[in-house]
Amino acid sequence: QVQLQESGGGFVQAGGSLRLSCQASGTDFNKNSMDWYRQTPGKQRELVSHITEGGTATYVNSVRGRFTISRDNAKNTVYLQMNSLKPDDTGVYYCRAFGIPHPWGQGTQVTVSS
């Protein structure tokens, strides 16, 4: 079964940066596209970024130009570098293996103060 462990969240002031990590197990990571989602207060969980097996990345409009998704297949890990953080980025961030049913992980909390 796919298991994902998110880490790297924290408390930062607006304009700051964080780097999230997600380590995967139980899957052939090299063959999986990966997603980062976030659950922000009062809103539905949304897809923030997607990266294909080959490293092609896409982003939701609200984070494009500020966030960068990347992957290290040797470490079975996907990252989300978040720069120029805004209070609206506050939420719990989750990673997912695209197209594979599996439980949501615990996520990692990101809190951005104004």
C-alpha angles and dihedrals in degrees: 000000000000114000124185128190118197123198143157102074123134148134119299138162121248110282093031130118139235133181117214123201132198121191117198131205135172094042140081091255096188089063097047130092109218134213138201117210132181135205110208124188112277095004137093120259108273136198108247103177143354131201126191127220087262095050102258108150134203130184141196110253094249093064102031110124093019104058128054125194120202140162140215108203092188089062098036086234136134122197137202115202108198119194133174089024119200131201088251088065090067112120147085114299122211134183125215137189104237117244096003119108109231139138120277114255124233092266127211124266120236118190121184118189124206 
